[in-house]
Amino acid sequence: MEIIAQKPMRLDKLLQEHLSQPRNQVEQFIKTYGVEIDGKTTKKCGLKLKGGEKIVYHLPQKQSHEAQKIDFDVEILYEDEDLLIVNKPPFLTIHPAPSVKEPTLVDWLKHKGVSLSTLSGEERHGIVHRIDKETSGALVVAKNNEAHRNLSRQLENRTMGRYYLALIDLPLKEDLIVDKPIGRNPVHRTKMAVVNNGREARSAFVKLSRSESQKYELIAAKLFTGRTHQIRVHLESLSRHIINDFTYGFKKKRDIIGRVMLHAYLIYFTHPRTGEKMMHKAPLTEDFQRMLTSHFDMKDINEKIAPDYLVSRFDALTGRMQR
């Protein structure tokens, strides 16, 4: 496809208007496939056009994804005609990709016959947002394009979000908000890092409970921006690390089934059709629960992870920071 920039504007904004797609989907397309501008390929979403440039882009061809044997199930937390919320287990990839050989969440959804939106392309049907393969917890899936557009707008303006639970290797000194830019690590290109020229990134962290040995701590996190590995990178900047997160510095030996101890616990948004404010809890996975039972006072834990208590702690923190 070929278009001409009619006026000065950002590349991602131009394509967003031309394709009538959510900004996050357009950004993903540019970063993945690239766009030709006057014969030169770029993957810079924020590239500023002067006007008059010829933009050529190629929509990805539908790729066949071999039928996979689905021998697992995924917990559905909520479902109606517009969306469903699942509790993604750890080690489950969200959508197919050339490097992914095992069945994915999208494969499972199709296997179950769930109606899915098509805005994200053939391989990402229904996927509004993602979480890392090792991360577990709440994920919303759009069943139709209208719901997908609405939820994507909420994701962009941060009226949709999640509260995470994480087990870390060293207790925080206090509840705090971290406001540090994140970009690609200049040395290790597969990692992200706090860098001066990175994109704005803001996270809130709340202390919940210390382990009986005092070595570990259960914390909660809330994101005000949506950068790759944001929680993990901001914790690393505080010299803290999520248990089993060896990418960002956890030092102890990984056990046989160890995974990053991060769980998307609460998800909140406005229902795209009814306008109802919604919040759903994703029960802790077996491995996360086992870690808590082995190292923490569960009476204290159950009090601290009650949704009303958890939300009130973040409200108090953000209110204190704004004064």
ABEGO torsion letter per residue (X at the ends): XBBBBABBBBAAAAAAAAAGBBAAAAAAAAAAAEBBBGGBBBABAABBBAEGBBBBBBBBBBBBBBBBBBABBBBBABBBAABBBBBBBBGBBABBBAABABBBAAAAAAAAGBBBBAAAEAAABGBABBBBAABBEBBBBBABAAAAAAAAAAAAAGABBBBBBBBBABBBABBBBBBBBBBBBAABAABBBBBAABBBBBBBBBBABBBAAGABBBBBBBBABBBBGAAAAAAAAAGBBBBGBAAAGBABBBBAABBBBBBBABBBBBBAAAGBBBBBBBBBBAAAAAAAAAABBAAAAAAAABAAAAAAAAAAAAAAAAX
